[in-house]
Amino acid sequence: MNPEILAKIAIWRQKAVEGTLSKEEMVEAIKLIREDRVSAVRASESGRKAKAQAVIPAADDLLAELGNL
């Protein structure tokens, strides 16, 4: 991850601890983190073909759950 994204994540963590993280910020955080995870899985697929991969829930499903809060 680039330094800008890491800084945003640090801010979101602090806001979450303080209880001031908005739904919009939560959605943005989930999208960025999920995006990074998906790209990491794709990059390492060739090295892990023989190993079973953990199922990663669809980001849209997670965001839909968040919208129902």
Order of alpha helices (4+ residues) and beta strands (2+ residues): alpha-alpha-alpha
